[in-house]
């Protein structure tokens, strides 16, 4: 799958190639949490411990060339699997080894949080979302079963171009489908798909997503002045997929995406909040639950996750693994309702007023967002504004 040139470029970017088609790379939030600097949005939203999370993919190849993707255009693209199929046990064990090797240097760091570092040696979560399209790996279900057998939760992200793979996927902890644009024409512009029937494939993927009994999520990657429009059309697609959760996340101006998009295409977190509120008006069964400001992401959830006034979007991981084990042994079905926990922190920030804003900054943002309330956080001095 990989040419020597592509492999060398990926390794230069701190990827570690596993076998012939998989890869591992340490997430920045894993490093942050080991250093005692906080976890990623999946910790705040769902309870994942970032220091115990393995970030990897089972396929470096993809059927899209998304404009916002941080991978370079030298990475392989393909509509169908046409190369060797590595053994899932090898992928699992070698990925774990590569992950630990990438973290070993933290053991001698004076900055490290010692307890967090020691816990990082025990992987408890895998994010199958690093690059490429992991769901196309022909033995993905075998690999998922092995992850779960080792008490490792699974979060898998798909680009919504492989509906049959979604249909045939065994239960995982949380399945993501990307919806990168609200219209057919815009999706072609944003994702640069190889499949000519890309729109129909996405719609079919959403139809199969709604049949899943375990946790599902639709992710919107917001690119300012490109796809951050038509919230009502996004809502139609979201309702078709009927996910448990929605993540509205800003495009991040990093990696080779900088060659395709400008820094101005990266929305402020506050703009993501405003768009999320507009989106929520078209989704009567969902409410905004939480945000993660450093990641510029807002999470919405179905109202059913609010029990007696308390949100329960966190995951009971031991319970999930018990349920999955029973499913493997007996075929007994289980659902997202069976492994949830109360969410420790919810809500949006933004309780300030316009009073403390420099006049020139206040004028700039109110011209762009007349519905906004702008303020400066007194502790961090960060600019924030939130629409009504």
C-alpha positions as CSV (number, residue, x, y, z in Angstrom):
1,X,0.0,0.0,0.0
2,X,2.7,2.5,1.0
3,X,5.5,3.7,-1.2
4,X,8.9,4.2,0.5
5,X,8.5,7.9,0.0
6,X,5.1,7.9,1.7
7,X,6.3,5.8,4.5
8,X,9.2,8.1,5.1
9,X,7.0,11.1,5.1
10,X,4.6,9.6,7.6
11,X,7.4,8.5,10.0
12,X,8.8,12.0,9.8
13,X,5.4,13.2,11.1
14,X,5.7,10.7,14.1
15,X,3.5,8.0,12.6
16,X,4.6,4.5,13.2
17,X,3.7,2.0,10.5
18,X,2.3,-1.3,11.6
19,X,2.4,-4.1,9.1
20,X,1.5,-3.2,5.5
21,X,-1.6,-1.0,6.0
22,X,-2.0,0.2,9.7
23,X,-0.5,3.1,11.6
24,X,-0.2,4.5,15.1
25,X,0.5,8.1,16.3
26,X,0.4,9.5,19.8
27,X,-2.4,12.0,20.2
28,X,-1.5,15.4,21.6
29,X,-4.1,15.1,24.3
30,X,-2.5,11.8,25.4
31,X,0.7,13.7,25.9
32,X,-1.1,16.6,27.7
33,X,-2.8,14.3,30.2
34,X,0.4,12.5,31.0
35,X,1.9,15.9,31.7
36,X,-1.0,16.7,33.9
37,X,-2.4,19.3,31.5
38,X,-5.9,18.0,31.0
39,X,-7.6,15.6,28.6
40,X,-9.4,15.8,25.3
41,X,-13.0,16.5,24.6
42,X,-13.8,12.8,24.7
43,X,-12.9,12.8,28.4
44,X,-15.3,15.7,29.1
45,X,-18.1,14.3,27.0
46,X,-17.8,10.6,27.4
47,X,-15.3,9.7,30.2
48,X,-12.4,8.5,28.1
49,X,-9.0,8.8,29.9
50,X,-6.8,10.4,27.3
51,X,-3.6,9.1,28.9
52,X,-4.9,5.5,28.3
53,X,-6.0,6.0,24.7
54,X,-4.4,4.5,21.6
55,X,-4.8,6.4,18.4
56,X,-4.5,4.3,15.3
57,X,-6.0,3.2,12.0
58,X,-6.3,-0.1,10.2
59,X,-6.1,1.5,6.8
60,X,-4.0,4.4,5.7
61,X,-5.9,4.5,2.4
62,X,-9.1,6.5,2.0
63,X,-11.7,7.0,-0.7
64,X,-11.8,10.8,-0.1
65,X,-9.2,13.6,-0.3
66,X,-10.9,15.9,2.2
67,X,-9.8,19.5,2.0
68,X,-9.7,19.8,5.8
69,X,-7.7,16.6,6.4
70,X,-4.2,16.9,8.0
71,X,-2.8,14.1,5.9
72,X,-0.8,14.8,2.8
73,X,-1.9,14.0,-0.8
74,X,0.9,11.5,-1.1
75,X,-1.0,9.2,1.2
76,X,-2.8,6.4,-0.8
77,X,-6.4,6.6,-2.0
78,X,-8.6,3.8,-3.2
79,X,-12.2,2.8,-3.5
80,X,-11.7,-0.9,-2.8
81,X,-9.3,-3.0,-0.8
82,X,-6.7,-4.4,-3.2
83,X,-3.7,-5.3,-1.1
84,X,-2.6,-7.9,1.5
85,X,-4.7,-8.3,4.7
86,X,-2.6,-8.3,7.9
87,X,-3.5,-10.5,10.8
88,X,-5.7,-8.7,13.4
89,X,-3.7,-10.1,16.4
90,X,-0.5,-8.8,14.9
91,X,-2.1,-5.4,14.3
92,X,-3.3,-5.2,17.9
93,X,-0.1,-6.3,19.5
94,X,2.3,-4.3,17.3
95,X,0.1,-1.2,17.6
96,X,0.3,-1.4,21.4
97,X,4.1,-1.8,21.2
98,X,4.4,1.2,18.9
99,X,2.2,3.3,21.1
100,X,4.3,2.5,24.2
101,X,7.5,3.2,22.4
102,X,6.3,6.6,21.5
103,X,5.5,7.3,25.1
104,X,8.6,5.8,26.7
105,X,10.4,9.2,26.7
106,X,7.9,10.6,29.2
107,X,9.3,8.3,31.9
108,X,12.3,10.6,32.4
109,X,10.6,13.9,32.0
110,X,10.5,16.3,34.9
111,X,7.1,17.6,33.7
112,X,5.3,14.3,33.8
113,X,2.5,13.5,36.2
114,X,3.9,10.2,37.5
115,X,0.5,8.6,38.3
116,X,-0.8,9.5,34.9
117,X,2.2,8.2,33.1
118,X,2.1,4.8,35.0
119,X,-1.6,4.5,34.0
120,X,-0.7,5.2,30.4
121,X,1.1,1.9,30.3
122,X,-2.4,0.2,30.4
123,X,-4.3,1.0,27.2
124,X,-8.1,1.2,27.9
125,X,-9.4,2.9,24.8
126,X,-8.7,2.9,21.1
127,X,-9.6,5.7,18.7
128,X,-9.8,4.2,15.2
129,X,-9.7,7.5,13.5
130,X,-6.1,8.5,12.9
131,X,-6.1,8.8,9.2
132,X,-7.5,6.9,6.2
133,X,-10.6,4.7,6.5
134,X,-10.3,2.1,9.2
135,X,-13.7,0.4,8.6
136,X,-12.5,-1.0,5.2
137,X,-10.0,-3.4,6.8
138,X,-11.6,-6.8,5.9
139,X,-11.0,-8.3,9.3
140,X,-12.2,-5.3,11.3
141,X,-14.7,-7.3,13.3
142,X,-12.1,-9.7,14.5
143,X,-9.9,-6.9,15.6
144,X,-12.7,-5.2,17.4
145,X,-13.5,-8.4,19.3
146,X,-9.8,-8.7,20.3
147,X,-9.8,-5.1,21.6
148,X,-12.9,-5.8,23.7
149,X,-11.4,-9.1,25.0
150,X,-8.6,-7.0,26.4
151,X,-11.0,-4.5,28.0
152,X,-10.2,-1.8,25.5
153,X,-13.1,0.4,24.4
154,X,-13.6,1.2,20.7
155,X,-14.4,4.5,19.1
156,X,-14.4,4.2,15.3
157,X,-14.8,7.1,12.8
158,X,-16.0,6.4,9.2
159,X,-16.3,8.9,6.3
160,X,-19.8,7.6,5.5
161,X,-18.7,6.1,2.1
162,X,-18.9,2.5,3.0
163,X,-22.6,1.7,4.0
164,X,-22.3,-2.1,3.8
165,X,-19.3,-2.0,6.1
166,X,-21.4,0.0,8.6
167,X,-24.2,-2.5,8.3
168,X,-22.0,-5.5,9.0
169,X,-19.9,-3.9,11.8
170,X,-20.1,-5.7,15.1
171,X,-21.1,-3.7,18.2
172,X,-18.5,-1.1,19.2
173,X,-18.4,1.3,22.1
174,X,-19.2,4.4,19.9
175,X,-19.5,4.6,16.1
176,X,-19.0,7.9,14.3
177,X,-20.2,8.9,10.9
178,X,-18.8,12.1,9.3
179,X,-21.2,14.4,7.6
180,X,-19.0,17.0,6.0
181,X,-21.5,19.1,4.1
182,X,-25.2,19.8,4.0
183,X,-25.6,19.5,0.2
184,X,-24.5,17.1,-2.6
185,X,-22.6,19.9,-4.4
186,X,-20.8,21.1,-1.3
187,X,-19.8,17.5,-0.2
188,X,-18.1,17.0,-3.5
189,X,-16.2,20.3,-3.0
190,X,-15.2,19.5,0.6
191,X,-14.4,15.8,0.5
192,X,-13.2,15.3,-3.1
193,X,-14.7,11.8,-3.1
194,X,-13.5,9.1,-5.5
195,X,-17.0,7.4,-5.6
196,X,-19.2,9.0,-8.2
197,X,-22.3,8.1,-6.1
198,X,-20.8,9.6,-3.0
199,X,-24.0,11.4,-1.9
200,X,-26.1,8.2,-2.1
201,X,-23.5,6.3,-0.2
202,X,-23.5,8.8,2.6
203,X,-27.3,8.7,2.8
204,X,-27.2,4.8,2.9
205,X,-24.6,5.0,5.6
206,X,-26.9,7.2,7.7
207,X,-29.8,4.8,7.1
208,X,-27.6,1.9,8.5
209,X,-26.4,4.1,11.3
210,X,-29.9,4.5,12.6
211,X,-30.2,0.7,12.9
212,X,-27.3,0.4,15.3
213,X,-28.3,-0.3,18.9
214,X,-25.1,0.9,20.5
215,X,-23.9,4.5,20.8
216,X,-23.7,6.5,17.6
217,X,-22.5,10.0,16.8
218,X,-22.5,12.3,13.8
219,X,-19.6,14.6,13.5
220,X,-19.7,17.9,11.6
221,X,-16.3,19.5,10.8
222,X,-17.0,23.2,10.4
223,X,-15.0,25.1,7.8
224,X,-15.7,28.8,8.0
225,X,-16.9,30.3,4.7
226,X,-17.1,26.9,3.1
227,X,-19.6,24.4,4.8
228,X,-20.6,26.3,7.9
229,X,-24.0,27.1,6.4
230,X,-27.6,25.7,6.1
231,X,-28.1,24.3,9.6
232,X,-31.5,23.2,8.5
233,X,-30.0,20.9,5.8
234,X,-27.5,19.5,8.3
235,X,-30.5,18.8,10.6
236,X,-32.2,16.8,7.9
237,X,-29.2,14.6,7.5
238,X,-28.7,14.2,11.2
239,X,-32.4,13.2,11.7
240,X,-31.9,10.6,9.0
241,X,-29.0,9.0,10.9
242,X,-30.7,9.4,14.3
243,X,-27.5,9.4,16.3
244,X,-27.3,9.5,20.1
245,X,-24.8,12.4,19.9
246,X,-23.7,15.2,17.6
247,X,-20.3,16.8,17.6
248,X,-20.0,20.2,15.9
249,X,-16.2,20.7,15.7
250,X,-14.1,23.4,14.1
251,X,-11.7,22.6,11.3
252,X,-8.2,22.9,12.7
253,X,-5.6,24.6,10.5
254,X,-2.8,22.0,10.9
255,X,-0.7,19.7,8.7
256,X,-1.0,19.7,4.9
257,X,-4.6,21.1,5.2
258,X,-2.7,24.5,5.4
259,X,-1.9,24.1,1.7
260,X,-5.6,23.9,0.8
261,X,-7.3,26.1,3.3
262,X,-6.4,29.4,5.1
263,X,-6.2,30.1,8.8
264,X,-9.4,32.2,8.3
265,X,-11.3,29.0,7.5
266,X,-10.8,27.9,11.1
267,X,-13.8,29.0,13.1
268,X,-13.4,30.4,16.6
269,X,-14.9,28.3,19.3
270,X,-17.5,31.0,19.8
271,X,-18.6,30.7,16.2
272,X,-19.0,27.0,16.6
273,X,-21.3,27.6,19.6
274,X,-23.4,30.1,17.6
275,X,-23.8,27.6,14.7
276,X,-24.6,24.8,17.2
277,X,-27.4,26.8,18.6
278,X,-28.8,27.5,15.2
279,X,-28.6,23.8,14.4
280,X,-30.3,22.8,17.7
281,X,-33.4,24.9,16.7
282,X,-34.0,22.3,13.9
283,X,-33.5,19.3,16.2
284,X,-36.3,19.1,18.7
285,X,-35.1,15.8,20.2
286,X,-31.6,17.1,20.9
287,X,-30.1,19.6,23.4
288,X,-26.6,21.2,23.7
289,X,-24.9,19.4,26.6
290,X,-21.3,20.5,26.7
291,X,-18.3,22.1,25.0
292,X,-14.5,21.7,25.0
293,X,-13.1,25.1,24.2
294,X,-9.5,24.1,23.3
295,X,-10.8,21.7,20.7
296,X,-13.5,24.1,19.5
297,X,-16.2,21.5,19.7
298,X,-19.8,21.4,21.0
299,X,-21.7,18.3,21.9
300,X,-25.4,17.7,21.5
301,X,-27.3,14.7,22.8
302,X,-30.7,13.2,22.6
303,X,-33.0,14.3,25.4
304,X,-33.3,10.7,26.6
305,X,-29.8,11.1,28.0
306,X,-31.1,13.5,30.6
307,X,-32.5,11.4,33.5
308,X,-34.3,13.3,36.3
309,X,-32.5,16.5,35.3
310,X,-29.1,14.9,35.1
311,X,-27.2,14.3,31.9
312,X,-25.8,10.8,31.5
313,X,-23.4,10.9,28.5
314,X,-20.4,9.3,30.2
315,X,-19.7,5.6,29.5
316,X,-19.7,2.8,32.0
317,X,-16.8,0.9,30.4
318,X,-16.8,-2.2,32.6
319,X,-20.5,-2.6,32.0
320,X,-20.0,-2.2,28.2
321,X,-17.4,-5.0,28.3
322,X,-19.7,-7.3,30.4
323,X,-22.5,-6.7,27.9
324,X,-20.3,-7.3,24.9
325,X,-18.9,-10.5,26.4
326,X,-22.4,-11.8,26.9
327,X,-23.3,-10.8,23.3
328,X,-20.4,-12.8,22.0
329,X,-21.3,-15.8,24.1
330,X,-25.1,-15.8,23.7
331,X,-26.0,-13.3,21.1
332,X,-28.0,-11.3,23.6
333,X,-28.5,-7.8,22.3
334,X,-27.8,-4.6,24.3
335,X,-28.2,-0.9,23.6
336,X,-26.7,2.5,24.4
337,X,-29.1,2.8,27.3
338,X,-27.4,-0.1,29.1
339,X,-23.9,1.5,29.7
340,X,-24.2,5.1,30.5
341,X,-23.1,7.2,33.5
342,X,-23.8,10.7,34.8
343,X,-21.8,13.4,33.2
344,X,-19.7,15.4,35.7
345,X,-19.6,18.7,33.9
346,X,-22.1,20.1,31.4
347,X,-23.2,23.4,30.0
348,X,-21.7,26.3,28.1
349,X,-19.5,29.0,29.4
350,X,-20.2,32.6,28.4
351,X,-21.7,34.3,31.5
352,X,-20.0,37.7,30.9
353,X,-21.1,40.8,29.2
354,X,-19.8,43.3,26.6
355,X,-18.6,45.7,29.3
356,X,-15.0,44.5,29.5
357,X,-14.4,44.2,25.8
358,X,-11.9,46.5,24.0
359,X,-14.1,48.7,21.8
360,X,-12.4,47.8,18.5
361,X,-12.7,44.0,19.2
362,X,-16.3,44.4,20.4
363,X,-17.2,46.3,17.2
364,X,-15.6,43.6,15.0
365,X,-17.4,40.7,16.5
366,X,-20.8,42.4,16.9
367,X,-20.7,43.4,13.2
368,X,-20.1,39.8,12.2
369,X,-22.5,38.4,14.9
370,X,-25.1,40.9,15.9
371,X,-26.9,38.3,17.9
372,X,-23.8,37.6,20.1
373,X,-23.1,38.5,23.7
374,X,-19.3,39.1,24.0
375,X,-17.2,38.9,27.0
376,X,-13.6,38.4,28.3
377,X,-13.0,35.7,30.8
378,X,-11.4,37.5,33.8
379,X,-9.2,34.5,34.6
380,X,-7.9,33.5,31.2
381,X,-8.5,36.8,29.3
382,X,-9.9,34.8,26.5
383,X,-12.4,36.4,24.1
384,X,-15.8,34.6,24.0
385,X,-19.2,35.2,22.7
386,X,-22.4,33.2,22.5
387,X,-25.5,33.7,20.4
388,X,-29.0,33.7,21.9
